[in-house]
Amino acid sequence: MEHKIIVTTLITAGRLVSGAIPSGHFTHVFVDEAGHAVETECLVPLAGLLDAETGQLVLAGDPKQLGPILRSPFALKYRMGASLLERLMTDFPLYQKNEGIYDNCFVTKLLRNYRSHPSILKIPNERFYDGELQACADEYSRNFYCTWEHLPKEVLILLSVNT
């Protein structure tokens, strides 16, 4: 109880709830990679930890990247294959673009990519991000391992994308 900040997994956060940590002890819950978490996993730290009126939830992640991985046909049938982040951004106007822009009180979109080569970003940028992504990795950083001796020999990869 003396700590106001902890780092835990989503499921382990449920132990805090069952351990009688009072609602509102934590003022914020940050969920990293929220686009990859199953919706019910994201609900675990919210149920009983955040004060319903004053608590703040931050879902960090990208609903356009790899989503939750489910193997249950039952779970998929009942739309449990969507993350909480994806559901909020697709089902609630508050988190959607209005006249081409997000309300920055609710959605912050990171547009600068400092890791990838521009050719790797090209297709997802066109298909998912409305051409807004900016490749910002400097040439040295993005090409550093291209000549690494332990890479397998050069292979030509052809991608086919259905549009």
Order of alpha helices (4+ residues) and beta strands (2+ residues): alpha-beta-alpha-beta-alpha-alpha-beta-alpha-beta-alpha
